Amino acid sequence: MRFLIPMLTVAAASMAAATPQALEEPHLKVIPRTAEEAARIAKVTGPATEFDKPEPFETNPAGAATVSPRGNADAFSLPSGNIPFERELDFKVGNGLFKKLWVSSPSSTLASDGLGPLFNARSCQRCHLKDGRGHPPEGPEDDAVSMFLRISVPTAPEESMSEIEAFLLSVGDSTPRTRPDPVYGGQLQDFGVAGHPAEYRLGVSYEEVEIALSEGETASLRRPTYSAEDLGYGPLAEGAMLSPRVAPPMIGLGLLEAIPAADILALADPEDADGDGISGRAQIVWSFEHTRPMLGRFGWKAGAPTIREQSASAFAGDIGISSPIFDAAWGDCTTEQTACRDAPHGDGDARGTEIDAEGLDLVTFYSRNLAVPARRDVGAPEVLRGKAVFHEVGCTSCHQPKFVTERLEDQPEQSFQLIWPMTDLLLHDMGEGLADNRPEGRANGREWRTAPLWGIGLTEQVNGHTQFLHDGRARSLLEAVLWHGGEAQPARDAVVEMPKADRDALIRYLESLLSAAY
């Protein structure tokens, strides 16, 4: 039986043959590029050099999959603009499963039972409200349904290695090893079904920090402190490391999955060989579905390699629902939580697991095809000036503007599209201010994946707030920029010191990117 975070010892010989060059894409049916196509792609994805007018196709950040922006909260809930009519039904059924409220076992609703027993939400939609961004609790009376704390502890030297740890060691990576908390597992759940206490209540407090900007302006940042309060199963393990995470928006995931791994790896510069101060690193994770190392793409630290695996992990950890990839019926409950493991579960019927392969495929298809809205005002003078500032201060060193996706046999929506996600999908040191001090895979406690920027400006329309970064601490785009440190410190300082008009133009450019995926 596979658990959410299996800890299996592997033979050294089986991993010794694996190299980073072997990181292929078994989840995609790729038609190889021709030499002519590669040359065309290199030309079209080159950096902008003129800023007096928009680049060709810049209005459509998702290529042919782009949709017209709606003026309501459904702006992130539309299918890919190029989805064939016959595939729309799969999208709608997947949407139904994404919204479905799971119930505890035993239940007469056999197709929907299996919730928990410990969980963070009863449905995918409860965290990703309107397919958008979560937020931290507004105060003591507000729940944290779209936010939780990941947890891990340092690994004892004598403990055997997992598959991915053995692989990373074989290629010279020395990121500290961690394990789930022996009692609380890999994340803290703040709800439990009847008779099962919740694991904790999320506590958060803020300290306001004033930042002086040029021309007499100031900005106020809020520095958060997080705590796990009202623990339901005893104290946390010694050395426990907590990392807050809000639910990220769902748009454009299928296009990110279709970016060639080679194109992402080509941007990595772990030793900063070019001397530009930017040293992006590829996250390498173990795929439990494909039983091999793969490039990590999804999650705040790129901890999942594919949408299907990320979806299965969320079902297990967030809702307590088993799937063909993570088939433990009790989700994230540990061997110390015997009541949780011994409780009734929803597996063992015709589904096999609580969500079966067909259901997981439909949720994956839905998640893969949530569309990116078209940009507006790309030719406005202030937007063009802001774009120039974005390039001049070096933001594009991490927020890579353009890619062309793989040509795919069976995914017409994502196949061979020029896209503008504004990310390199690599890990970067973001400084002590944003550090969670919790390693995850190859990412150390200061590193985060460059999150896509396509869409930022519709966050308030869709989700009713403007809270950004991995924990929602930033209350505006300017605050999000000012939290940047580490590799991004020079760019952040340039924003502080530049003329107010340029700073305003930069924010106006970010707002023109529309949706939300910071």
TAZIUR-V805443 format. One record per backbone hydrogen bond with DSSP energy under -0.5 kcal/mol. CO is the residue of the C=O (numbers start at 0). NH is the residue of the N-H. E is the energy in kcal/mol with one decimal. If there is no record, write none. Layout:
# TAZIUR-V805443
co: [CO & CO]
nh: [NH & NH]
e: [E & E]
This chain:
# TAZIUR-V805443
co: [1 & 2 & 5 & 10 & 10 & 11 & 11 & 12 & 14 & 18 & 19 & 21 & 24 & 27 & 28 & 29 & 30 & 33 & 34 & 35 & 36 & 37 & 38 & 39 & 40 & 42 & 54 & 56 & 58 & 58 & 59 & 60 & 61 & 62 & 64 & 66 & 71 & 73 & 77 & 79 & 83 & 83 & 84 & 86 & 87 & 88 & 89 & 90 & 91 & 92 & 93 & 94 & 95 & 97 & 97 & 99 & 102 & 102 & 107 & 108 & 109 & 111 & 116 & 118 & 121 & 122 & 123 & 123 & 126 & 127 & 128 & 130 & 138 & 143 & 145 & 147 & 147 & 148 & 149 & 151 & 152 & 155 & 161 & 162 & 163 & 164 & 165 & 166 & 167 & 167 & 168 & 176 & 178 & 180 & 181 & 182 & 183 & 184 & 185 & 188 & 188 & 190 & 192 & 194 & 198 & 200 & 202 & 204 & 206 & 208 & 210 & 212 & 213 & 216 & 218 & 218 & 220 & 220 & 221 & 222 & 224 & 226 & 226 & 228 & 233 & 236 & 240 & 242 & 244 & 246 & 249 & 251 & 252 & 253 & 255 & 257 & 259 & 259 & 260 & 261 & 263 & 263 & 264 & 268 & 271 & 276 & 279 & 280 & 282 & 282 & 284 & 284 & 285 & 286 & 286 & 291 & 293 & 297 & 298 & 299 & 303 & 303 & 305 & 306 & 307 & 308 & 309 & 310 & 311 & 312 & 313 & 313 & 314 & 314 & 314 & 315 & 317 & 317 & 318 & 321 & 324 & 325 & 326 & 327 & 329 & 330 & 333 & 335 & 336 & 337 & 338 & 339 & 348 & 350 & 351 & 355 & 356 & 357 & 358 & 359 & 360 & 361 & 362 & 363 & 364 & 365 & 366 & 367 & 368 & 368 & 369 & 371 & 376 & 379 & 380 & 381 & 382 & 383 & 384 & 385 & 386 & 387 & 388 & 389 & 389 & 390 & 393 & 394 & 394 & 397 & 397 & 399 & 399 & 400 & 402 & 403 & 405 & 405 & 406 & 410 & 410 & 413 & 416 & 416 & 418 & 420 & 420 & 425 & 426 & 427 & 427 & 428 & 428 & 429 & 430 & 430 & 431 & 439 & 442 & 443 & 444 & 444 & 445 & 447 & 448 & 449 & 452 & 454 & 455 & 457 & 458 & 458 & 458 & 459 & 465 & 467 & 468 & 469 & 473 & 475 & 476 & 477 & 478 & 480 & 484 & 485 & 487 & 488 & 489 & 490 & 491 & 492 & 493 & 495 & 498 & 498 & 499 & 500 & 501 & 502 & 503 & 504 & 505 & 506 & 507 & 508 & 509 & 510 & 511 & 512 & 512 & 513]
nh: [327 & 5 & 7 & 13 & 14 & 14 & 15 & 16 & 17 & 21 & 22 & 23 & 27 & 29 & 408 & 31 & 406 & 37 & 38 & 39 & 40 & 41 & 42 & 43 & 44 & 45 & 57 & 59 & 60 & 374 & 62 & 419 & 64 & 65 & 80 & 373 & 74 & 76 & 370 & 82 & 86 & 87 & 87 & 90 & 91 & 92 & 93 & 94 & 95 & 96 & 97 & 98 & 99 & 123 & 124 & 101 & 113 & 114 & 109 & 111 & 112 & 102 & 192 & 190 & 101 & 126 & 126 & 127 & 128 & 130 & 131 & 249 & 141 & 146 & 246 & 149 & 244 & 187 & 242 & 240 & 178 & 158 & 165 & 166 & 167 & 168 & 169 & 170 & 170 & 172 & 171 & 154 & 152 & 184 & 335 & 333 & 186 & 180 & 150 & 198 & 199 & 118 & 195 & 196 & 231 & 228 & 226 & 224 & 222 & 220 & 218 & 215 & 216 & 212 & 210 & 220 & 208 & 222 & 223 & 206 & 204 & 202 & 228 & 200 & 232 & 239 & 151 & 149 & 147 & 133 & 252 & 255 & 256 & 257 & 258 & 405 & 262 & 263 & 264 & 265 & 266 & 267 & 267 & 271 & 274 & 278 & 268 & 426 & 284 & 295 & 286 & 293 & 287 & 290 & 291 & 286 & 284 & 303 & 301 & 448 & 296 & 297 & 309 & 310 & 311 & 312 & 313 & 314 & 315 & 316 & 317 & 318 & 318 & 319 & 320 & 331 & 119 & 120 & 115 & 354 & 326 & 322 & 328 & 330 & 332 & 3 & 336 & 337 & 340 & 341 & 342 & 342 & 351 & 352 & 347 & 359 & 360 & 361 & 362 & 363 & 364 & 365 & 366 & 367 & 368 & 368 & 369 & 253 & 79 & 370 & 251 & 66 & 379 & 383 & 384 & 385 & 386 & 387 & 388 & 389 & 390 & 391 & 392 & 394 & 395 & 393 & 396 & 397 & 398 & 399 & 423 & 421 & 422 & 421 & 418 & 259 & 407 & 415 & 30 & 413 & 414 & 416 & 404 & 418 & 402 & 452 & 453 & 449 & 280 & 429 & 447 & 486 & 487 & 484 & 433 & 434 & 434 & 442 & 439 & 446 & 435 & 436 & 429 & 427 & 450 & 424 & 455 & 457 & 458 & 461 & 462 & 463 & 464 & 463 & 467 & 473 & 471 & 245 & 467 & 479 & 480 & 481 & 482 & 483 & 487 & 488 & 491 & 492 & 493 & 494 & 495 & 496 & 497 & 213 & 501 & 502 & 503 & 504 & 505 & 506 & 507 & 508 & 509 & 510 & 511 & 512 & 512 & 513 & 375 & 454 & 514 & 457]
e: [-0.7 & -0.8 & -0.6 & -0.7 & -0.9 & -0.6 & -1.9 & -0.8 & -1.4 & -1.9 & -1.7 & -1.7 & -1.9 & -1.0 & -2.5 & -0.7 & -0.5 & -2.4 & -1.9 & -2.1 & -2.8 & -2.2 & -1.7 & -2.4 & -2.2 & -0.9 & -1.9 & -1.3 & -0.8 & -2.6 & -1.8 & -2.8 & -1.8 & -1.6 & -2.8 & -2.6 & -1.2 & -1.9 & -3.0 & -1.8 & -1.7 & -0.6 & -1.4 & -1.5 & -2.3 & -2.7 & -2.6 & -2.1 & -1.9 & -2.0 & -2.2 & -1.9 & -1.1 & -0.8 & -1.8 & -0.7 & -1.5 & -2.4 & -1.6 & -2.2 & -0.6 & -2.7 & -2.3 & -1.5 & -2.5 & -0.6 & -1.0 & -2.4 & -1.3 & -2.7 & -1.9 & -2.2 & -1.6 & -2.1 & -2.3 & -0.5 & -2.3 & -2.6 & -2.1 & -3.3 & -2.5 & -1.9 & -2.3 & -2.1 & -2.8 & -2.3 & -1.8 & -1.1 & -0.5 & -2.9 & -1.5 & -1.7 & -3.1 & -2.2 & -0.6 & -0.6 & -0.6 & -2.1 & -2.1 & -2.2 & -0.8 & -2.3 & -2.3 & -0.5 & -2.0 & -2.7 & -2.4 & -2.4 & -3.4 & -3.4 & -2.4 & -0.6 & -1.6 & -3.2 & -3.8 & -0.5 & -3.5 & -0.6 & -0.6 & -2.0 & -2.0 & -2.9 & -0.8 & -2.6 & -0.5 & -1.7 & -1.6 & -3.1 & -1.9 & -3.1 & -1.0 & -1.8 & -2.2 & -1.0 & -1.1 & -2.8 & -0.6 & -1.5 & -2.8 & -1.7 & -1.4 & -0.5 & -0.9 & -2.3 & -1.4 & -0.5 & -2.1 & -3.6 & -0.5 & -3.2 & -0.6 & -3.0 & -0.7 & -1.2 & -0.9 & -2.9 & -2.8 & -1.8 & -2.0 & -2.3 & -2.7 & -2.5 & -2.2 & -2.7 & -2.2 & -2.4 & -2.2 & -2.4 & -2.1 & -3.1 & -2.4 & -1.0 & -0.9 & -0.9 & -2.9 & -0.6 & -3.8 & -1.7 & -2.9 & -2.1 & -0.6 & -2.1 & -0.5 & -1.7 & -1.6 & -0.5 & -1.3 & -1.2 & -1.8 & -2.4 & -0.8 & -0.6 & -1.4 & -1.7 & -2.0 & -2.6 & -2.5 & -2.0 & -2.2 & -2.3 & -2.6 & -2.4 & -2.7 & -2.5 & -1.1 & -0.7 & -0.8 & -0.7 & -1.0 & -0.6 & -2.7 & -1.7 & -1.5 & -2.5 & -2.2 & -2.5 & -2.4 & -2.1 & -2.3 & -2.5 & -1.9 & -2.9 & -2.4 & -1.8 & -0.6 & -1.0 & -1.7 & -1.4 & -2.6 & -2.1 & -0.7 & -0.5 & -1.6 & -1.1 & -2.7 & -0.5 & -0.7 & -2.7 & -3.2 & -0.8 & -1.2 & -0.7 & -2.2 & -0.7 & -1.9 & -2.0 & -1.3 & -2.1 & -2.1 & -0.6 & -2.0 & -2.5 & -0.5 & -0.8 & -0.5 & -0.6 & -0.5 & -2.1 & -2.6 & -1.2 & -1.4 & -2.3 & -2.9 & -2.2 & -0.7 & -0.6 & -1.8 & -1.8 & -1.4 & -2.4 & -3.3 & -0.5 & -0.5 & -1.9 & -0.5 & -1.5 & -1.2 & -2.5 & -2.5 & -2.0 & -2.2 & -2.4 & -1.1 & -1.6 & -2.2 & -1.6 & -2.6 & -2.8 & -2.0 & -1.7 & -1.9 & -2.1 & -1.7 & -2.0 & -0.6 & -2.1 & -2.8 & -1.9 & -2.3 & -2.0 & -2.3 & -2.3 & -2.2 & -2.5 & -1.5 & -0.6 & -1.2 & -1.4 & -0.8 & -1.1 & -0.9 & -3.0]
